[in-house]
C-alpha cells in the first residue's frame, strides 16, 4: 500500500473526500494507469483525473448508464476507449462525491 499522495490543487478535493474511506477494512491506495487510486480487497473503485480533479468511479454498468443519462456523469474514455463500468463526475459536490465513493466501495468490495 502506498501513502496518500501529496495533493495538488486539482486532486486535493478528491483526497479530502476519500480520506474517511481509508479507515475502512481492506481499503488501500494503489495505482491505476500509473495514477493513485483507491482499492478495496484488491479491486479498483475510484480515482481522480490528475489534470482536472474530476472524480472517476467504478460502478455497475446500469448505474453508470443512469449517471450518464441524468447528465450527472460523463463517459470515462482514456485514449478514446470507453470503460462501461466507469464514470467521470465533474461537479465538485461533497455530498454527491461521498455517496458515489461509498457506492463504488460497496460495489468493488462485493466483487
Number of C-alpha atoms within 10 A of each C-alpha: 9 10 9 16 13 8 13 12 10 14 20 16 19 24 20 11 15 19 11 10 19 15 10 11 10 13 20 22 20 20 15 14 7 7 12 19 22 26 25 25 14 14 19 22 26 28 27 24 17 17 10 11 21 22 23 26 26 26 23 14 13 11 16 24 19 12 16 16 11 10 10 15 22 18 19 20 13 9 6 7 9 12 14 17 17 24 27 23 25 17 13 13 11 13 10 13 22 16 11 19 25 16 18 23 25 14 16 20 18 9 8
